[in-house]
Amino acid sequence: MVKELNSDVRRVDPFHGLTDRPRDTDGSNVLVVGTDRRDKISTEQKKKYKLGGAACECTDTLMLVHLSADRKRASVVSLPRDSYTELPAHQDRATGKVLPARPAKLNAAYTAGGPALTVRTVEKMTNVHVDHYLEVDFTSFMSTVDVLGGVPVCTEKPLKDSYSGLSLPKGTTRLDGGQALQYVRARHLDGGSDLGRMKRQQRFLASVISRATDNGVLMNPVRFNQVARTLLRSVRADHGFGSGQMMALGQAMRGFRPSSSEFASVPLSETDFRAPKLGSTVRWDQKKAEELFTALRSDRPLSVDKQPARRSGPAQVEVPPRNIRVEVRNATGKTGLGARVDRELRASGFATTRTPANAPRAQDSRTTLTYDPHWDRSARSLAAALPGVEMVAAKGQGPRMKVTVGAPDQRVRRVRAPALASAPGGAPVRGDRVGCG
């Protein structure tokens, strides 16, 4: 069946003529490009979802997706389409003329030289070797969401954008294909910022993957075939992305959920750099961007420091402590120990209950951390603050972590949030769940 699905994919050669490329590294890097094509969208759909204006031969979205070598982690980095860059010398695909290198916005690479120039430009900017290329258009975006039966998103406040027609209440809403398109394209919800739109795209991507790889799809051959065919018929991919790669990717995604992924956008130094003949562009913070892409090249989590933390200093964690709810129980019989651990965890930023309780006396002198596997990254972040703690998975427990103190001399180590979170425009989207609650 995989070979049959493979035949549905339209092929493109994005690596033609590429030389002097970055060194290949562990893991796999996929450049995902969203294009502004509307030729298969009906007049009724264009009117309903306010897809006015002429389509352009340009990229609307660019994401660099890294799958770790062990296939247990995915990292997604959004590349702002208005990033100030220099297009390498190339043959213009519209005129056939050979053009010298020139300043441009990143999304202009596709217009000028198609997939090949887009890959060359991204590799030059990031020094990350692109292994595979996937291109998605508006039509495929809508049809894939519809065949999944809609995809849920959570909003902290009502969202309304008269330009795109988006109107969502606070809370969780299951979006159909047209609504999903409005959600990820809306540009007037964040003061006109493209950065807010990128974060919505990242959250939605996590929700789509979670929905597409749940048991209701994977364990039903008919359903899986329907989803796979809809998706693959609507993308373009490089020739190397064949049956074997599809099977490997499918296996990697089988246990995929938002908690095993991390999202970031490139750290920026300027969000309104006025470039001659280009208008407003964004400029990358080169030092912080290099730290980000070094992590990808090294096949390690985006939040890991470039240098190891000093033993006496705070431990670096993946999820900000303020997002982690903790309940402390004292199983030692030692008066005041639970209150001390609760107080010290709260001082390190964790959202404790402030009302520690007593628990049955522990048989061994070891502290345990009971957690729901859906919040495994939060659990690891809390464990970093409790030297010697034993982690115990408990499905269905929910987001609250339960710490049962069994060690009479249990220490609490100070921790700090991801270093990248302070980068302008580059805050990784952390937290283990996409939906509300």
Beta strands, then each sheet from edge to edge (+ up, - down):
strand 1: 10-12
strand 2: 28-35
strand 3: 59-67
strand 4: 74-78
strand 5: 84-87
strand 6: 90-91
strand 7: 98-99
strand 8: 102-105
strand 9: 132-137
strand 10: 151-155
strand 11: 159-161
strand 12: 166-168
strand 13: 171-175
strand 14: 235-238
strand 15: 261-265
strand 16: 268-275
strand 17: 279-284
strand 18: 315-316
strand 19: 325-330
strand 20: 351-352
strand 21: 357-358
strand 22: 368-371
strand 23: 390-393
strand 24: 401-405
strand 25: 415-416
sheet 1: 1+ 14+ 9- 2- 3+ 4- 15-
sheet 2: 5+ 8-
sheet 3: 6+ 7-
sheet 4: 10+ 13-
sheet 5: 11+ 12-
sheet 6: 16+ 17-
sheet 7: 18+ 25+
sheet 8: 20+ 19+ 21+
sheet 9: 20+ 19+ 24+ 22- 23-
end
